[in-house]
Amino acid sequence: MLIIGALLLPFFIYLLITTIKFSKSEESKGERGQKILLNSYKNAFGVFPIVWFIIEIIHRLIVDIPYGTYRDTMWILVLIVFIVYGFSINYYKK
C-alpha cells in the first residue's frame, strides 16, 4: 500500500497546486469557472462510493482485510478522489 501511495503522491501534490491556483484565479469566479468546478465535483463524487463499495465487498466476501490495510486503502481512496477532481479541472479548463 505504501508503494501505491508513494506513486500517487506526486500527482496529488501537482493537482493540489493546480486546484488552488484555479480556485484563486478570476476564471473560477465566472460562470464558466463555476461549471468547471461543478462538473469536477460530480466526477470526483462518483468515484468515492464505487471504490468504497468494491473495497467493502472484497473485505466482507473474499478476504478479511486487516485494519491497517483498510485504513491505508481509505487514504489511497481519498488521494484518488482528489486526483480525479484535479484532472477534471484540467480537462474542463481546456
JOGI-V977529 format. One record per pair of residues at least 12 apart in sequence whose ideal C-beta (glycine too) atoms are under 6 Angstrom apart, sorted by the first residue. I is the first residue (numbers start at 1). J is the second residue. D is the distance in Angstrom with one decimal. If there is no record, write none. Layout:
I	J	D
I	J	D
This chain:
1	72	4.0
4	76	5.8
5	76	5.7
8	79	4.8
11	83	5.2
12	79	5.1
12	83	5.9
15	83	5.7
15	86	2.6
18	86	5.6
19	86	5.1
19	89	5.9
22	89	5.5
36	92	4.3
39	92	5.5
40	85	5.3
40	88	3.7
40	89	4.9
43	84	5.7
43	88	4.4
44	81	5.1
44	84	4.8
44	85	3.8
47	81	5.4
47	84	5.1
48	81	5.2
51	77	5.4
55	73	5.7
